[in-house]
């Protein structure tokens, strides 16, 4: 526990140094921050983004889940893979969640 607390204080100090030595010179209007403001930024980033260690118990960050999915995918036939990909593409809407507009093919086309 003392190592964790020492690491927290050291990491806060590093954030403060980086902020104060980089951002005010690069971005106009950004001011230097105090040690406790740096700690607040550290806590806020932990709340918003998670991270800082291997304490992730769920989601796709868990390596075992990725390995399980890889094994499942490698055991599929090429036809099963294509079906799986098509189902997920339909569910997720392709790239970046944007679904193409579903339109019916025109029925009044004449070829001359």
N, C-alpha and C positions, 0 to 999 in steps of 0.2 A: 504493500500500500504506500509506503513512503516513496518508493521509486515512481509510482504512478503520479503522486502529487508533485514530486520534483520534476517529472517530465511535463506535467501540465504547466507549471510555472515557467520552465525553460521554453516550451513551445509558444506560450503566450508572449514571452520576451522576444522570440524570433519573429513572430507575426508583427509585433510593434516595430521592431527594427526594419523589417522589410517594408512595411507600410510607410514609415516615416522617411526612409531613404529612397524610395522609388516613386510612390504615387504623387506626392506634392510637386516633384520636378517634372512629371510626365503629364499630369492632368491638371488643368487650370481650375482653381477653386477648391482643391482637396487640401485639407489641413493635416498637420501632424496629430497623432492620437496619443492618449495616455496609456499606461500599462493596463488599467482596468477597462478602458474602451477596447483594447486589443483582446482582452479576455472575453468581453461581451461579444465581439465579432466571432471569436472562436466558438463560443457556446451557440450563438445564432446559426453559424454555418453547420454545426453538428445537428441542430434541430432541423434545419431546412434540408440538408443534403446527406446526413448520416455520415458514415465513414469513420476514419481514424483507427481502424483495427479490424480484427477478424471476428467481430462479435455479430456478424450477420447470420441470423438463423433461418431466414426465409428468403424468398424471391429467387431470382436467377443469379444472384451473386454467389450462391452456394455451389461449390465445385462439384459436390456429389450429384446435384440435380443436373448439371451440365453433362457429367459423365453418363448418367442414366439415360439422358436424352440421346446422347451420341451412340450408346449401345443399341438403343431402340431403333434409331435411324439406320445404323449400319446393318441391322438384321432384316431390314425390309428389302423386298424385291424392287427393281426399278419401277415397276408399275405402281407398287404401293407408295413409293417415294413421290412419284408424280401426283398421285391422288392426294397424299398428305399435303404437298405443297399447294395444290390447287384449292384444297379446303381452307388452308390458312390464308392464302391470298384472298379468297372470297371473304373470310372473316375479318381480316385486317385491312382489306382494301388496297393491297399492293404497297407500293413505296410511300412512306411517310403518311400512311393512313388516308390517302386520297383515293377514293373510289372513282373509277371511270364511270361516266354517265352511261346508264343502261338504256340503249335505244333499240327498238325493233328494226330489223332490216327492211329497207323499202320494198314494197310489193308491186309497185307500178313501173318497174324498169323495163324498158324496151331496148333490144339490141338491133341495130341496123347494119 
